Amino acid sequence: MTIVRQLLEDKGRAIYSVQPHAPVLEAVRLMAEHHVGALLVMSGSVLNGIVSERDYARKVILLGRSSADTPVRDIMTAAVLTVSLDDSVQKCMQLMTDRRVRHLPVTDAGGVIGMVSIGDLVKAVIAEQQQQIAQLESYIHS
């Protein structure tokens, strides 16, 4: 069973963030620049929230707000779900499914040390399944 620690070892611990007072336009530019669908909203090392492309679409575009004039804090999700290094991929997928989110910050000792996305989890599940299939085929042929 794969755990978050293993995912971060493979993908890295890059953290992309934006400050709460930054304009939403800056957040969208950062997401595009880093090819990610969400950013952590942080004041220094303190996690204030998370902002995603979905937040932008629903809370700015659909409401006719200005991306340049709206601060990130106005559209971010403040109640952020987090996971730890020892949580399983299955637990993370269950959290994402139940709470309808696509990104989970990873925390350790009270600080954010990485982020996992639904894509990271799906990739891990597929790799596990391929490994199991290869082992079964090897067993059958021996």
Buried (B, 14 or more C-beta within 10 A) or exposed (E): EBBBBEBBEEBEEEBBBBBBEBBBBBBBBBBEEEEBBBBBBBEEEEBBBBBBBBBBEEBBEEEEBEBEEBBBBBBBBEEBBBBBBEBBBBBBBEBBEEEEBBBBBBBBEEEBBBBBBBEBBEBBBEEEEEEEEEEEEEEEEE
